[in-house]
Structure formats: structure tokens, C-alpha cells
């Protein structure tokens, strides 16, 4: 089963950033959730709201450690 994590990025962030297929980037931001009401059904939508985009290689040069911190938890019911 394939799960997609949506990323919301403002035009201001990508205006001067070269986003090409295959390019690795680090996205700093917030993990958000909301309920979507479609066809009389509720569904939880998870997304990352990007506050900054940084080139992956630049991060590796500045710091040897990349930390992923998600506050809360995700529960998937099969």
C-alpha cells in the first residue's frame, strides 16, 4: 500500500529555488492535519506546511546530523 505525505509550499519559497525532479532538499516546517468531508465521509488528511526549503548538500556540509522531529503520532488502522 502506498501512502503519500502532502507538502504545502508557498510560492514565495519556490520562486528563487530550483526544484527539479530528483533533486534532494530538506524541508523545515510543521506537520498539520485536518478533516476532509467528501461524499458524506470524513477522512483525516496529513500534510507538511513548509516554512523553509534548503538544499540537501548544503545541510550535509554544515551539519553531519539531520534530525526529524514530529510532535504527536500517526495511527493507521488496517
N, C-alpha and C positions, 0 to 999 in steps of 0.2 A: 504494500500500500504506500502511496506517495503522499506526503504532507508538504504543503507549501507555506512558507512564512512570508507574508506580505511585508514590504518595506515602503513606507511613505516618505518621499523625499521632496522637499520644496524646490521650486525652480531656481531659487537663489543659490542653493548649494550646488546644483549641477551646471549652472550657467558657465562657469570657468573651469570645469573638471571634465577631463576626457574619459568618459565611460564607454569603453569598448568591450565587446564580447571576449571573455577570457581574462580580463584584467582583474587582479585581486585588489580589493580595497578593505579597509577597516571602517565600519560604521559605528559611530557612537550615538547613543540615543536612548529612548525609553521604550519599554515593552508595554504595549497597550492592548486592551480587549474591549469589545463591545458586542451587543446583541444585534443580530440582523433578523428582521422579520420578513420572510419570503414565503409565499404560498401557504399562509396560515401556520407556518412553522418557525420556531425560534432556533437560531444557530449562533454559537459563540464564534466570533471572528478574532483571531490574534494577529497583531501587526507590530512592527518596529517603526517608531517615529524617529527618523534620523535627525540628529542635531548637527552632526559633522561627518564629513567623508574625508578619509586620509588614505594616501597611497600605502599599500601594504609593505612595500620595500622600505619606505621611509620609516615606518614604525619599527621594522626589524633592525634598521641601522641605529635608531635612537634607544631601543629597549629590547632586550632579549626575551622578555616575557609578555605575552598577550593574555589579559585576564578577561574572562566573560563572567559578568555578574548579572544574574536575573533575580530580581526580588519576587517572591511568590513561587507558585508551582503550576505545572500543567498536568492535568489528569485526562487521559484518553481512555474512554470506555469502548471496548471492542464489541 
